[in-house]
């Protein structure tokens, strides 16, 4: 397991909050807080990327419906090629 340096003040606060919140150790509280922050950052990044894709599609005049229709045509062509 890796070790991360945390200021004494944060460790003190984590101990107080962990005890009040029912965590058995401050380490568990800190791990959960890091996990939640990572999920938040990943979600924000996904939203930014999705918006960039949406913007580029709009610039090129491509609609979501057109992409879905194209995908469906492709899927149907694969089904026709599959031997039974």
SELORO-117732 format. One line per field, with one value per residue: residue number from 1; chain; x, y, z of N, C-alpha, C in turn. Coordinates in pm, 1 decimal. Layout:
N
seq: (NUM;...)
mol: (A;...)
neast: (X;...)
nnorth: (Y;...)
nup: (Z;...)
caeast: (X;...)
canorth: (Y;...)
caup: (Z;...)
ceast: (X;...)
cnorth: (Y;...)
cup: (Z;...)
This chain:
84
seq: (1;2;3;4;5;6;7;8;9;10;11;12;13;14;15;16;17;18;19;20;21;22;23;24;25;26;27;28;29;30;31;32;33;34;35;36;37;38;39;40;41;42;43;44;45;46;47;48;49;50;51;52;53;54;55;56;57;58;59;60;61;62;63;64;65;66;67;68;69;70;71;72;73;74;75;76;77;78;79;80;81;82;83;84)
mol: (A;A;A;A;A;A;A;A;A;A;A;A;A;A;A;A;A;A;A;A;A;A;A;A;A;A;A;A;A;A;A;A;A;A;A;A;A;A;A;A;A;A;A;A;A;A;A;A;A;A;A;A;A;A;A;A;A;A;A;A;A;A;A;A;A;A;A;A;A;A;A;A;A;A;A;A;A;A;A;A;A;A;A;A)
neast: (85.3;51.3;198.9;89.4;167.3;9.7;-104.0;-64.8;-281.7;-495.6;-506.2;-579.2;-835.8;-958.5;-958.8;-1136.7;-1376.5;-1413.1;-1463.4;-1706.1;-1866.5;-1885.7;-1688.6;-1449.8;-1179.3;-968.8;-835.5;-1005.2;-1209.5;-1063.5;-983.3;-1235.6;-1315.3;-1124.8;-1185.0;-1447.1;-1388.9;-1228.3;-1415.3;-1589.9;-1420.5;-1363.6;-1619.9;-1675.8;-1478.4;-1566.8;-1809.1;-1716.2;-1575.0;-1784.0;-1939.5;-1763.2;-1756.5;-2025.5;-2040.3;-1861.6;-1994.8;-2223.1;-2108.6;-2035.8;-2276.4;-2398.6;-2635.7;-2750.1;-2947.4;-2895.9;-2653.0;-2733.2;-2912.3;-2737.4;-2574.0;-2762.1;-2820.0;-2569.8;-2554.6;-2767.2;-2665.9;-2456.9;-2598.6;-2721.2;-2502.9;-2423.0;-2399.4;-2655.4)
nnorth: (-118.0;222.6;521.1;837.5;1172.5;1380.8;1685.8;1769.4;1905.9;1836.3;1562.0;1566.1;1686.6;1489.3;1274.0;1367.3;1406.7;1150.8;993.1;1104.4;1051.7;782.7;621.4;361.5;412.5;700.4;676.2;528.7;713.3;910.6;764.4;716.7;980.8;1057.1;872.5;960.2;1218.8;1159.2;1028.6;1241.9;1420.6;1263.9;1240.6;1509.1;1548.4;1369.1;1489.4;1731.0;1633.8;1510.1;1733.5;1868.2;1690.3;1700.8;1971.4;1970.6;1794.6;1944.2;2164.3;2039.3;1973.2;1735.7;1522.2;1364.7;1180.3;1112.2;977.3;761.6;638.4;567.6;389.1;189.4;101.1;-6.7;-208.6;-370.2;-452.0;-614.4;-817.9;-936.0;-1044.2;-1244.6;-1589.0;-1831.3)
nup: (0.0;-78.7;56.2;155.5;213.5;445.0;575.0;921.9;1030.9;859.0;910.5;1179.3;1158.4;1003.5;1180.4;1378.2;1229.6;1119.9;1346.3;1437.3;1216.5;1207.4;1095.8;1114.6;1113.9;1055.0;816.4;649.9;606.7;468.2;238.8;123.7;73.9;-115.8;-319.9;-386.7;-479.8;-700.7;-865.6;-907.4;-1050.3;-1276.9;-1384.0;-1444.6;-1640.6;-1837.3;-1904.4;-2013.4;-2237.9;-2375.6;-2436.3;-2604.9;-2820.2;-2895.5;-2973.2;-3193.3;-3363.3;-3413.3;-3543.4;-3780.2;-3878.9;-3810.8;-3679.9;-3376.5;-3425.6;-3692.6;-3667.6;-3507.8;-3685.3;-3891.0;-3754.4;-3700.3;-3961.2;-4023.4;-3827.8;-3909.2;-4155.2;-4072.8;-3948.3;-4167.1;-4294.0;-4124.0;-4100.3;-4055.1)
caeast: (0.0;128.2;187.3;74.3;185.0;-103.1;-69.8;-112.5;-413.5;-594.7;-516.2;-657.7;-974.6;-1008.6;-985.5;-1259.2;-1492.0;-1429.3;-1526.2;-1846.3;-1939.8;-1895.6;-1580.9;-1367.8;-1048.2;-963.8;-787.9;-1122.1;-1273.3;-978.7;-995.5;-1367.7;-1314.8;-1045.3;-1266.5;-1555.1;-1330.2;-1187.3;-1537.2;-1636.1;-1331.8;-1383.9;-1750.8;-1658.6;-1401.1;-1656.1;-1904.7;-1644.6;-1548.2;-1912.8;-1978.2;-1675.8;-1805.5;-2153.8;-2010.3;-1801.8;-2101.9;-2308.9;-2031.6;-2035.4;-2414.0;-2432.4;-2727.0;-2745.0;-3039.4;-2826.6;-2554.0;-2806.3;-2965.2;-2623.3;-2536.3;-2864.7;-2795.7;-2450.1;-2591.3;-2850.0;-2579.7;-2384.3;-2693.0;-2743.2;-2381.0;-2401.2;-2467.5;-2739.5)
canorth: (0.0;345.9;618.2;975.1;1268.8;1471.3;1778.7;1732.4;1966.4;1752.3;1435.6;1596.8;1703.6;1358.7;1193.6;1417.9;1379.9;1005.7;944.0;1149.1;994.9;638.3;545.8;293.9;477.9;818.1;632.6;491.1;838.9;974.0;684.0;743.0;1117.6;1055.7;801.7;1049.2;1328.3;1102.9;1008.4;1376.0;1473.0;1184.1;1278.6;1641.8;1530.7;1305.0;1590.5;1823.8;1564.7;1493.1;1863.1;1895.3;1606.6;1758.9;2095.0;1936.2;1738.6;2055.1;2239.0;1963.5;1949.6;1594.9;1508.1;1237.5;1090.5;1063.0;878.7;641.5;573.4;506.8;272.5;86.4;44.5;-89.2;-326.4;-455.3;-513.3;-722.6;-928.7;-1001.0;-1116.7;-1353.8;-1713.7;-1888.8)
caup: (0.0;-89.2;164.7;109.6;322.7;465.9;682.4;1055.7;1049.9;790.8;984.1;1298.6;1116.5;959.0;1300.9;1440.6;1143.1;1107.6;1469.3;1439.0;1102.5;1223.4;1030.3;1215.5;1115.7;967.8;685.2;569.7;566.7;367.6;116.8;66.8;22.3;-238.6;-419.8;-429.4;-558.1;-829.0;-944.5;-946.2;-1154.9;-1397.7;-1437.1;-1505.8;-1763.3;-1934.2;-1950.4;-2102.0;-2363.3;-2442.4;-2490.7;-2719.9;-2930.7;-2936.5;-3044.2;-3322.9;-3445.8;-3453.7;-3643.1;-3905.8;-3919.9;-3787.2;-3566.2;-3304.1;-3496.1;-3811.8;-3623.5;-3466.5;-3805.9;-3958.6;-3674.5;-3720.4;-4094.8;-4011.9;-3749.3;-3995.0;-4256.9;-4005.4;-3927.1;-4296.5;-4328.7;-4029.9;-4140.0;-3948.1)
ceast: (89.1;104.1;181.6;88.6;66.3;-67.5;-130.8;-253.8;-522.0;-613.6;-601.8;-806.1;-1036.4;-1041.3;-1115.7;-1383.0;-1517.8;-1501.6;-1674.3;-1929.2;-1947.3;-1792.3;-1494.2;-1227.8;-1054.0;-916.0;-904.5;-1197.5;-1195.0;-986.4;-1128.3;-1373.7;-1236.6;-1122.5;-1376.0;-1502.2;-1286.9;-1307.5;-1589.1;-1552.2;-1348.6;-1517.2;-1742.2;-1582.9;-1487.8;-1756.4;-1839.4;-1619.4;-1676.6;-1957.0;-1892.4;-1720.8;-1935.4;-2132.1;-1953.8;-1906.6;-2191.0;-2239.6;-2039.9;-2176.1;-2458.8;-2521.9;-2707.9;-2833.5;-2973.1;-2724.3;-2623.3;-2861.8;-2853.5;-2578.4;-2635.5;-2848.2;-2674.3;-2481.3;-2673.1;-2765.3;-2498.4;-2474.6;-2717.8;-2624.0;-2359.5;-2473.7;-2545.8;-2715.1)
cnorth: (123.2;435.4;757.4;1066.5;1364.4;1560.4;1732.6;1786.0;1883.3;1618.5;1455.9;1610.6;1570.6;1269.6;1236.2;1380.8;1229.7;949.0;981.4;1082.0;843.0;556.4;483.0;353.2;603.4;781.7;594.5;614.2;904.6;897.5;711.7;883.2;1125.9;987.2;892.3;1162.8;1278.2;1080.5;1142.2;1431.1;1396.8;1218.3;1413.2;1631.2;1468.0;1404.5;1690.5;1760.3;1545.9;1623.9;1899.3;1815.8;1663.3;1885.5;2067.0;1877.8;1849.9;2139.8;2172.1;1932.0;1805.0;1586.9;1371.7;1135.2;1030.9;956.6;748.8;566.1;503.1;381.2;158.1;20.9;-48.4;-219.2;-424.0;-523.7;-628.4;-842.9;-1004.6;-1086.8;-1239.1;-1479.1;-1772.0;-2033.1)
cup: (0.0;31.9;105.2;229.8;325.9;584.2;814.9;1080.3;982.2;861.5;1108.9;1263.8;1074.3;1078.4;1366.6;1359.6;1132.3;1229.2;1472.3;1329.7;1107.4;1148.2;1138.5;1224.6;1027.5;826.6;593.4;520.8;453.4;235.3;47.0;6.3;-108.6;-350.8;-475.7;-516.3;-695.4;-920.3;-994.6;-1061.4;-1285.9;-1463.7;-1506.9;-1637.6;-1872.4;-1989.9;-2045.1;-2238.4;-2443.6;-2506.5;-2611.4;-2841.6;-2985.3;-3018.9;-3183.6;-3417.3;-3499.7;-3561.3;-3780.2;-3955.1;-3903.9;-3664.0;-3500.3;-3375.1;-3620.2;-3774.8;-3582.4;-3586.5;-3881.9;-3884.7;-3696.7;-3858.1;-4091.0;-3937.1;-3833.3;-4102.0;-4196.5;-3983.9;-4055.9;-4336.2;-4241.4;-4077.3;-4023.1;-3926.0)
